[in-house]
Amino acid sequence: MGPQSTPDLSTQASSPSLSTVAIVGLGTMGTGIAEVLTRAGREVIGIDTDETAARRAVSALETATARAVQRERLTERERQDALARFRTFTDLQAAADADLVIEVVPEDYELKRQVFAELDAVVRPDTILATGTNALSVTRLAADSQRPERVLGVHFFNPAPAMKLVEVVSSVLTAPTAVTAVTELARDLGKDPIAVGDRPGFVADGLLFGYLNQAAAMYESKYATREDIDAAMKLGCGLPMGPLALLDLIGVDTARTVLEAMYAESQDRLHAPAPILGQLAEAGLTGRKAGRGFYTYEAPGSATVVPDAESPAAGDELTGGRTVSGVGVAGSGTMASGIAEVFAKAGYKVVLAARSLEKAEKAKARITKSLGRSVDKGRMTAEARDAALAAITPAGSLDAFADVDLAVEAVAEDLAVKQELFRTLDKVCKPGAVLATTTSSLPVVACARATSRPQDVIGMHFFNPAPAMKLVEVVRTVLTADDVHATVRAVCTKVRKHPVDCGDRAGFIVNALLFPYLNNAIKMVEEHYATLDDIDAAMKLGGGYPMGPFELLDVVGLDVSLAIEKVLHAEFRDPGLAPSPLLEHLVAAGCLGRKTGRGFREYARR
């Protein structure tokens, strides 16, 4: 169909079918998008000025479809048909018959502008032009185009064949019919499209890259090792990859470009690229593609990490710790009973002390139910359950901690309450006993200074539910003795938890990286940029998060979240960490999440 017989896009009553799609740029992303389109029955015109890139794209498609046949996801006939629908060219003139053109050339505005200018002279008036950028201005590209109404963004996630999310980005100039057509195409491809406005990073990367930047800054400050930062976020938040490994996968240079674009718009210091990103990028250490970034890889393009100068030596566990056979757990809530269960299952003698014997016995009853469920599910034997329960002694006073080697408090997250408890532990516990707090937000040293033996005090931040979560943040203060640190590391290993080391500052590793991300998600809703549902979907589908930010906030509790954000803001004094007013309003209204039946969403009363 020629341009004379095709109505202008801005006046079309219905969306075009987009049966022929041109992909400009046949790198990893362009090739992945081409695979998705060809397998969905679209004719695909692959364009790259580099003939080698075009040959690689054909080879990659042949390999991917052959693998799909082996896994019985395609028939051989379907594979051959898909391959026949993919043709490659080195000249943009090949896009003349396309209904949609998607450019995925490198993140350089002048290069993208040049591609769009050349396409303007080639394509039909009704052809939709889409940019795959996640950092540059779609509006600016549209304004520089001859027909800005047909320009939009279509942001796939890597690897495009596997990732379900597609962000469809409209500028103030984009025609609604173009958005509708591309949204329908994304659904036809089996993707989950969300409509967003034009700002750097859009939804998923807008939230993700701030988090990645903070992780890079945390590593740069030598607050924690790269291995501990990555392990903390995988084990503490259920993420598929740690932030530093993810930066290597994305490309350190790409991340820096995205952050620079975000900072230029927001002026939020959380988006100002950490200096180490620039240093690595300038040195050519851009991650997996270069063979070295935050980690070192077997070869450029390899996913296999190899040891380097920063790698912990094999068997490099701390020695010289104190002997621990008896453990005291103070508290009667879910966390206290969970921690007592963990120690009892590992063979320790446990004293579970609460404000009254009745409360302590109720906590033990909770453990009995938990262990009973484990037996029912075949995770432990009845004999092991009975042995664990026999190891737990309920007590109505901390005086019962007189003989324990390790005392762990899991009481209310209130500094005055914890300090009073540590003053009592100082009196009742024997000399040499290790005293640990499970605080997630309060200064450990403030608990230590409430005692006459601050060298014996350390943080052991378990995650809820303690029996299931593998992570423990081991928090040293400037006063903690080396043998106390070694003792707690050894105990964590014995109870089958993964210890990560960090210093005594607000949020430690996990909460310091998690809660600014959650706060930024709330700000997106405040600014009417995206809906709760779209943001949750974006982070689950585009970021691999097990829960969206608003699902997680409602589970954690909005009051708990607000308290942690206030602590972070007070410690780091960064304006970008100031709690969102919407969060403060919801807490003031008593909408605290699932526990009250209403938070960001409403829940059925049980």
C-alpha positions, 0 to 999 in steps of 0.5 A: 500500500502506497502513502497516497492510499493510506490515511494519516496516522493522526486521523485514523479511526482504528489502529494499524495491524503492524504486520511488518516491523523493521528493527534498526540495530541488531545487537543483543536487544534488537536480535531478541526483539526480532526473535519475539516478532518472527515467532509471533508471525510478523515479517521482520526487517533487520537493519544494521550497518555492520554486516557482522552484526546482521550475520550474528543476529541470523545465527542467534535466531537459528540457535534460539529457534533450534533450541525451541524445537528441542524443547518442543515449543516449536515444530520444525515447520514453524521454525523454518517459517519464522526464519523465513520471516527474518531478512537482514539489510545494511541500509535504512532504505529497507524500512520503506515498507514497514508498518512499525520501525523500532530503533535499538541503536546505542544510547546516544541522542545524536545517533538516534536523531540521525536514524530518525531523520533518515527514516523520515525520508524513507518510510510511509507517512503512517509508519510508526517510529519507535525508540527503544531508549530507556534514558533519552527523551522520547519527546525530543526525538519526536519534536525533531521528527517530521511527524512527531505524532507517530513517534513513541517509545517501546521499551523491551527488557533484556532478554526480550524473548523471556521478559514479559514487560513492555513499556509503551512511552508516549510524549505529549505529541504522540497520537493515541492511535499509535499508542493503541497500535503498539500496545495491541502488538505487545499483547499479541506478542504475549507481553504485558504492556504498560503505558507510561509518560516520557521521563528518564528510566520510565517506571522499571528502570526509573526505580531500578537504577536509583537502587543500583546506583546506591549499591555502587556507592555503598560498595565504593565507600567500602561499607560492605564487600561486593559479595555481601551486598549482592548476597544480602539483596538476593537472600533478604529480598528474594531478588534473582541477582544482586545489584552489582552483578546486575550492573555488570550484566546491564553494562556499567557504561549503560547504567551511568548514561541512564543515571546521568539522564535521570539526574539531569531531570530530577536533580535528586542526589540519589540519581547522581551517578556514583563516581565508581561508575564513571571510573569503571566506564572510563577504564573500559571495565564495563561489566560482562561484555568487557570481561571485567566490571565489579567482578571479573569474568572468564572472558568478555561476554561470559557469565562465569565469575572467576576469582580476582584480588577482591575475592574471599579466599576459600576457607577464609572463615574467621577463627578464635571465636567463643564457645556457644552451647546455650542461647537466650532469646528475649521476646515473645513475638513472631521474630523472637519465636522464629529465632528460638526455633532456628537455634533449637533446630540447630541443636542449641539449648534455648531459653525463651524469655518474655515479660511473663511465663504465660507469654513465653509459653505462648511463644513456644506454642507458636514454635510447636505449631510451626514445627508441626507444619514442617513435619506435615510437609516432610521437612523434618521428622517427628523425632527432630521436632520433639528434640527441638521442642525439648531444647526450648525452656520458656521463662518469665524473666531475663534472670534465666539468661544467667548461664547462656553464652549468647543472648539475642533480643527481639523486642519492640523496635524502640531504643529506650526499650532495648537499652533498658533490656541491655542494662538488664542483660549486663547484670544477669549474663555471665562474663564473656557472654555475647549480647546481640540485638536484632534491630533493623534500624536503630544504632547497635552502639547505643545498645552497647553503651547501655552496658559495661561491656560494649565490646561484647555487643553486636547486631544479628539482624534476622529477617522475617520469617526467621526459620525460612529466611537465610540472611543474617546481617552481622553488624559490628560497632566500632567497639565490638571485639574481634572474637565476638564477631568471629563467634556470631559468624560461626553461629550463623553458619551452624544455624544454616544462615548466610552472614553478611558483614556491615557497619553500624549505620542506619538500614545496614545493607538491605533496608538502606537499599530497599526503602529508598526504592520503595519511597521512590515508587510512592513518589511516582504515584504521588506525581500521577506518573503511574498507577499502583498496579502498573508499578507493581507489574513493572517491577515484577515483570521487568525487574524480577522482583517477587513482589511489587513495591506496594504489595511489599509495603502493605506486607511490611506495614506502612508504619514500620516502613515510615519509621525506617525511612525516617531513620534513613533520612535522619542519618544520611540527611539526603533530601531524596530520602525524605519520606513521601507525604502520601506514606505519612498521610496513610499512616496518620489515617491508620491505613497500615497495610494488611494488618489493618485491612487497608494500606495502599490497597484494601484487603478482606477482613479475616 
